[in-house]
Amino acid sequence: MVTLRSIVLLGLAALLAVAGAGCGQTDDAPDTIRLVAWKFNNPGLWRRLANRFEQAHPPLKVALEIGPHSSTAYHDLLSQKLKNRSSEVDVFLMDVVWPPEFASAGWALPLDQVMGPERQKIFIPAALQAATWQGQVYAAPLYLNAGVLYYRRDLLEAHGLPVPQTWPQLVSQAKQITARQKSGLAGYSGQFKQYEGLVCNMLELVWAAGGHVLGPQGKRCLLGEPPALKAVRFARDALIGGVAPRGVLAYQEPESLSLFAQGGAVFLRNWFYAWPILNDPQRSKVAGQVGLAPLPRFPDGQSASCLGGWLVGISAYSSKPDKALELVNFLTSEAAQRSLALEEGVAPARRALYQDPAVLKAHPHFARLLPILNQARTRPRTPLYPAVSQVMQGYFHRAISKTDSDLPALAEGAAQDVDRLLGLAGGN
């Protein structure tokens, strides 16, 4: 069987030699694979998966380092190790927005030779797009997330209203229900604080209006184009200045979820993780009264959700890439992803598991997630995404915070800043 080592040996020989000689590092046990993982809510799951791998692949062992739960803090930990060409990492997790950065920095090993067309068919397309940079695959998809609409099914039924298909329809329904309820009920809750979640919320509106952030080949920022401006104006005037309380300008996921879970809102935009919380009577006053649907679109656009989730990659500085690949293949196998779905409740990256009887028995709502994931979209693809995101966060928050904000001027300024960053990245 052709191994990853035999595929990439020529390309990595010089690099590995520099990594070993230039940094004064010594290899650890040859059969030990070092996995640096993001922290699950379920703290023992990584160790259980590692134990199962070791049982199935003797004599290989997994040395597990669990990083912070915060994606930003985990990124800082991992990038520092990779910058230093550390021997403390063979396999690592990547947020779906990181592959362009990690690939361009030379930190992640290309996997396209072992993630061929047949294997790629196993995974949800948006996940493969996230793992790919400049025609090469740099990670294997592990599990996914996406933005969805939660709604008060009982209130819509009581008022004879269907699940909204468009954003204007959602606003109209929210106004009808809140006017009749007369109980301080908010119409909409989402994540509009100046942070990454704001970018996700706003991109979903921009995409639903037919807009884009970057043009073809990622060479020009399009935030100043009419569709993108339409979406931002709608968020400012109809959501923040209309059916959502102004407090949402300071909301991240927990605050927006709490408002809805306490019976304080008709509609909520959040991620998949919110479903079990909202339907737990110990944590939610609206348990059993919640529906889940794709996010609305604009009348001339299409529904689109922002893709979230995690991928698995191999360090370019690993001295045992073939053994590391064994662990990557295990973690992204059907059995391991089934365990992740059953034990952690996360949405698998493998399409077949959305028809798996055991998974659907444990999580019936997963049947509704696959169509949403099939419409999910990746955030702007650039090695400088963190910097681009910072520009978008500032622009979007300023634009929607003031009712008289000069949207074209703000958008033009943000577009110029993003274009400068794209120039630094070589326009890729």
C-alpha positions in Angstrom: 0.0 0.0 0.0 1.3 3.5 -0.8 1.8 5.4 2.4 1.7 9.2 2.9 5.5 9.0 3.6 6.3 7.5 0.2 4.1 10.1 -1.5 5.6 13.2 0.1 9.1 12.0 1.1 11.0 13.9 -1.6 9.1 17.1 -0.9 9.5 16.9 2.9 13.1 15.5 3.2 14.8 18.8 3.3 12.1 20.4 5.4 12.2 17.7 8.0 16.0 17.8 8.1 16.0 21.5 8.8 13.3 21.0 11.5 15.3 18.3 13.2 18.7 19.9 13.0 17.9 23.6 13.2 15.7 23.5 16.3 17.6 21.1 18.6 14.7 18.7 18.8 14.8 15.0 19.5 12.1 12.6 18.4 9.9 11.0 21.0 8.9 7.3 21.0 8.6 6.3 17.3 5.2 4.7 17.9 3.7 7.7 19.7 1.5 10.1 17.8 1.1 13.6 19.4 -2.4 14.9 19.0 -3.2 18.6 19.9 -7.0 18.8 20.2 -9.6 21.5 20.8 -11.5 21.0 24.0 -14.9 19.3 23.8 -17.7 20.1 26.2 -17.4 16.3 27.0 -13.9 16.3 28.5 -13.3 12.5 28.3 -14.3 11.9 24.7 -10.9 12.6 23.2 -9.2 10.1 25.5 -11.9 7.5 24.8 -11.3 8.0 21.0 -7.6 7.7 21.5 -8.0 4.5 23.5 -10.1 3.0 20.7 -7.5 4.0 18.2 -4.7 2.4 20.3 -6.7 -0.8 20.6 -7.2 -1.1 16.9 -3.7 0.0 15.8 -1.1 -1.6 18.1 1.7 -0.7 18.9 0.7 2.9 18.1 0.0 5.2 21.1 -1.6 8.7 21.3 -0.1 11.4 23.4 -3.0 13.8 23.9 -2.8 17.5 24.6 -6.2 19.2 25.0 -6.0 22.9 24.2 -8.4 25.7 25.2 -12.1 25.6 24.4 -11.8 29.1 22.8 -11.0 28.9 19.1 -8.9 32.0 19.3 -6.9 30.7 22.3 -6.4 27.3 20.7 -5.3 29.0 17.5 -2.6 30.9 19.4 -1.4 27.8 21.2 -1.2 25.7 18.0 0.2 28.4 15.7 3.0 29.0 18.2 3.9 25.3 18.2 3.9 25.2 14.5 5.9 28.4 14.1 8.6 26.8 16.3 8.4 23.5 14.2 7.7 21.8 17.5 8.0 18.0 17.8 5.1 18.2 20.3 2.5 18.0 17.5 1.9 15.4 14.8 -1.9 15.7 14.3 -4.0 18.8 15.1 -7.5 20.2 14.7 -8.1 23.2 12.4 -11.1 25.5 12.5 -12.7 25.6 9.0 -11.3 29.1 8.4 -7.7 28.2 9.0 -6.5 26.0 6.1 -5.4 28.9 3.8 -3.4 30.4 6.6 -1.8 27.1 7.7 -1.1 26.0 4.1 0.4 29.3 3.1 2.6 29.2 6.2 3.8 25.7 5.4 2.5 24.3 8.6 0.1 21.7 7.3 0.9 18.7 5.2 -1.0 18.4 1.9 -3.3 15.4 2.0 -4.8 15.5 -1.5 -2.9 12.4 -2.6 -4.8 10.4 0.0 -8.0 12.4 -0.1 -8.8 11.5 -3.7 -12.1 12.0 -5.6 -13.7 8.8 -4.3 -12.9 9.5 -0.7 -14.0 13.2 -1.1 -17.5 12.0 -2.1 -17.9 10.7 1.5 -17.9 14.2 3.0 -20.2 17.2 2.7 -18.9 19.4 -0.1 -18.6 22.6 1.9 -16.3 20.8 4.3 -14.0 19.7 1.5 -14.0 23.3 0.2 -13.0 24.5 3.6 -10.1 21.9 3.7 -8.8 22.9 0.3 -6.4 25.7 -0.6 -5.1 26.5 -4.1 -6.2 23.0 -5.4 -4.7 21.0 -2.6 -6.4 19.3 0.4 -4.8 20.1 3.7 -7.2 18.5 6.2 -9.8 15.8 6.6 -13.3 17.0 7.8 -14.2 15.9 11.4 -17.5 17.6 12.3 -19.5 20.6 11.2 -21.7 23.4 12.3 -23.9 25.9 10.5 -26.3 28.8 11.2 -30.0 27.9 11.5 -33.2 29.6 12.4 -35.0 28.6 15.6 -38.6 29.6 16.0 -41.4 29.4 18.5 -43.5 26.8 16.8 -46.4 27.3 19.3 -46.6 31.1 18.6 -46.5 30.6 14.8 -49.3 28.0 15.1 -51.3 30.2 17.5 -51.2 33.0 15.0 -51.8 30.9 11.9 -48.4 31.8 10.4 -46.1 29.5 8.4 -42.3 29.2 9.0 -40.9 32.3 7.3 -39.1 31.8 4.0 -37.7 35.3 3.5 -36.2 37.9 5.8 -39.0 40.4 5.2 -41.5 37.7 6.0 -39.7 37.0 9.3 -39.8 40.7 10.2 -43.5 41.0 9.4 -44.4 37.9 11.4 -42.3 39.0 14.4 -44.1 42.4 14.4 -47.5 40.7 14.2 -46.8 38.3 17.1 -45.1 40.8 19.4 -47.9 43.3 18.9 -50.6 40.7 19.8 -48.7 39.1 22.7 -48.0 42.5 24.5 -45.6 40.9 26.9 -42.3 42.5 26.2 -41.5 39.7 23.7 -38.7 40.4 21.3 -39.1 39.5 17.7 -35.6 38.3 16.9 -32.3 37.4 18.7 -28.9 36.9 17.1 -25.2 37.5 17.6 -24.3 41.2 16.9 -21.5 42.0 19.2 -18.2 43.0 17.5 -16.6 39.6 17.2 -16.4 36.6 14.8 -20.1 35.7 15.4 -21.2 39.0 14.0 -19.3 38.3 10.8 -21.2 35.0 10.5 -24.6 36.6 11.1 -23.9 39.4 8.6 -22.4 37.1 5.9 -25.5 35.0 6.0 -27.6 38.1 5.2 -25.2 39.3 2.5 -25.2 35.9 0.8 -29.0 35.7 1.1 -29.2 39.0 -0.7 -27.0 37.7 -3.5 -23.9 39.5 -2.4 -20.3 38.5 -1.8 -17.4 39.6 0.3 -14.7 38.8 -2.2 -14.7 38.7 -6.0 -13.5 35.9 -8.3 -10.2 34.5 -7.2 -10.5 36.6 -4.0 -8.9 39.6 -5.6 -11.3 42.4 -4.7 -13.6 43.2 -1.8 -17.3 43.6 -2.8 -18.8 44.9 0.5 -19.6 48.2 -1.3 -21.7 46.5 -4.0 -25.5 46.9 -3.9 -26.5 43.4 -2.7 -24.1 43.6 0.3 -25.3 47.1 1.1 -28.9 45.9 0.9 -28.2 43.2 3.5 -26.4 45.6 5.9 -29.2 48.2 5.6 -31.8 45.5 6.4 -29.8 44.4 9.5 -29.6 48.0 10.7 -33.1 49.1 9.9 -35.3 46.0 10.1 -33.5 43.9 12.7 -31.5 46.1 15.1 -33.8 49.1 14.6 -36.9 47.0 14.4 -37.8 43.5 15.7 -34.6 42.8 17.7 -33.8 44.6 21.0 -30.8 46.9 20.8 -29.1 44.8 23.4 -28.3 42.3 20.7 -25.4 44.6 19.7 -23.7 43.2 22.7 -24.9 39.6 22.3 -22.7 36.5 21.6 -24.1 33.0 21.4 -24.9 32.5 25.1 -26.8 35.8 25.5 -28.8 35.4 22.3 -29.6 31.8 23.3 -30.6 32.7 26.8 -33.1 35.3 25.6 -34.9 32.8 23.4 -34.7 29.9 25.9 -36.3 32.1 28.6 -39.2 32.7 26.3 -38.1 36.2 25.4 -38.0 36.0 21.5 -40.0 34.6 18.6 -37.0 33.9 16.4 -33.3 33.1 17.0 -30.3 32.6 14.7 -27.8 30.2 16.3 -25.8 27.1 15.6 -26.7 23.4 15.7 -25.6 23.1 19.3 -28.5 25.1 20.6 -31.1 22.5 19.7 -30.6 20.1 22.7 -30.4 23.1 25.1 -33.6 24.6 23.9 -35.4 21.3 24.2 -34.1 20.5 27.7 -36.8 21.4 30.3 -34.1 22.0 32.9 -32.4 24.6 30.7 -35.2 26.1 28.6 -38.7 27.5 29.3 -39.7 26.8 25.7 -38.7 23.1 25.5 -41.0 21.2 23.2 -42.2 24.4 21.5 -39.2 25.1 19.3 -38.8 24.5 15.6 -35.7 24.4 13.4 -35.5 25.6 9.8 -33.0 27.0 7.2 -32.2 30.6 7.6 -34.5 32.9 5.5 -33.5 34.3 2.1 -34.3 37.6 0.4 -37.1 37.4 -2.3 -34.5 37.4 -5.1 -31.8 35.3 -3.3 -31.2 32.0 -1.7 -30.8 30.7 1.9 -27.2 30.3 3.0 -25.7 29.3 6.3 -22.2 30.1 7.5 -20.1 26.9 7.8 -18.5 26.2 11.1 -16.7 23.1 12.4 -13.4 21.4 12.6 -10.9 19.6 10.4 -8.0 17.3 11.2 -4.5 18.0 9.7 -0.9 16.7 10.0 2.0 18.9 10.9 4.5 19.5 8.1 7.2 19.0 10.8 6.0 15.6 12.0 8.7 12.9 11.8 6.0 10.2 11.4 3.5 11.5 8.8 2.4 8.0 7.8 1.5 7.0 11.4 -0.1 10.4 11.9 -2.2 9.6 8.8 -3.5 6.5 10.5 -4.9 8.6 13.3 -6.4 11.1 10.9 -8.1 8.3 9.0 -9.4 6.9 12.3 -10.8 10.2 13.6 -12.6 10.9 10.3 -13.8 7.3 9.9 -17.5 6.4 10.0 -17.2 4.7 13.4 -15.4 7.7 15.1 -17.8 10.2 13.6 -20.7 8.2 14.7 -19.2 8.3 18.2 -18.8 12.0 18.0 -22.5 12.4 17.0 -23.8 10.0 19.7 -21.5 11.1 22.6 -20.9 14.8 21.8 -24.0 15.5 19.8 -22.0 17.2 17.0 -22.9 17.0 13.3 -20.7 14.6 11.4 -18.9 15.6 8.2 -19.8 12.2 6.5 -23.0 12.4 4.6 -24.1 8.8 5.1 -24.4 9.4 8.9 -27.4 11.6 8.3 -29.3 8.5 7.4 -27.7 6.3 10.1 -30.4 4.7 12.3 -28.5 5.0 15.5 -27.6 8.6 14.9 -31.2 9.5 13.9 -32.6 7.7 16.9 -30.4 9.7 19.2 -30.8 13.0 17.3 -34.0 13.0 15.1 -33.4 16.6 14.1 -30.2 15.6 12.2 -32.5 14.6 9.3 -33.1 18.4 8.8 -29.4 19.3 9.0 -28.0 17.8 5.9 -30.0 20.1 3.5 -28.8 23.1 5.5 -25.2 21.9 5.4 -25.5 21.3 1.6 -26.2 25.1 1.3 -23.6 26.2 3.8 -20.8 28.5 2.6 -17.3 29.1 3.8 -16.1 32.5 5.0 -13.7 34.4 2.7 -10.8 32.2 1.7 -7.5 34.0 2.4 -4.4 33.3 4.5 -5.0 36.6 6.2 -8.5 35.8 7.2 -8.0 36.8 10.9 -7.1 40.3 9.7 -9.9 40.4 7.1 -12.3 39.4 9.8 -11.2 42.2 12.1 -12.0 44.7 9.3 -15.4 43.2 8.8 -16.2 43.1 12.5 -15.5 46.8 12.8 -17.4 47.7 9.7 -20.5 45.7 10.3 -20.8 46.8 14.0 -20.4 50.5 13.1 -22.8 50.1 10.2 -25.6 48.6 12.2 -25.1 50.4 15.5 -26.3 53.8 14.3 -29.5 54.5 12.5 -27.9 57.3 10.4 -24.7 55.5 9.6 -23.3 56.3 6.1 -23.3 52.8 4.8 -21.7 53.4 1.4 -18.8 55.4 2.9 -18.3 52.8 5.7 -18.4 49.9 3.2 -16.0 51.7 0.9 -13.5 52.2 3.7 -13.8 48.6 4.7 -13.4 47.4 1.1 -10.2 49.5 0.8 -8.8 48.0 4.0 -9.6 44.5 2.8 -8.1 45.1 -0.6 -4.8 46.2 1.0 -4.8 43.0 3.0 -5.4 41.0 -0.1 -2.5 42.7 -1.7 -0.3 41.6 1.2 -1.5 38.0 0.6 -0.7 38.2 -3.0 -4.3 38.4 -4.2 -4.9 34.7 -3.7 
